[in-house]
């Protein structure tokens, strides 16, 4: 985030944010409270130590791209967006939408935090991870928050997609000529190439943005 974006998250100007970062001014409690609501680990900011436990017994959550801490709550509250958790194990074939799948639970994320990540609260879904092909990034039994509004594979990353009707989570890489590389982060799995002729069997469902630990 830029200093202006980070300042907006806490309700201060870019100049004030610069003063805080250069130790020319000390932030007040309302600034830190606003940052906490936006997903910042304020305990780490103040002490240099990571928060060990999550609020309300919620599981650990972090960004898929860089592992940065994300606030998640198991309880609804003011300023929190509801995210449905879908268990799509044994999902049906092509044409079946997530809305038709069983909802296993709910988690709640600060709306300001999702907005800062470019995620629209109404366009996200929690998907259960099955198997070990993405081990190292996503473990079997984890959940992952999928931005259903972001299907642009020009920005390489981890995506939820269907191949011949089967839902899969893979790291995608575009190749010259229109081919697509499906990469498993577990080195024991070989990459899979989707040729341009096979692309009609592929549907990108969304980009995987936030890893969520096991939900009890």
Protein Blocks (a to p, Z undefined) as FASTA:
>chain_A
ZZklmmmmnopafklmmmmmnopaccdfklmmmmmmnopafklmmnopacfbdghhiacd
ddfklopacdddfbdcehiacdddddfehiacehiafklpccfbdcdddfklmmmnopaf
klcccdddedjklgojacghiacdddfkbccfkbgcdddddeehiacdddddddehhiac
dddfblkbccddddfklmmmpccfbdcfbdcdddZZ
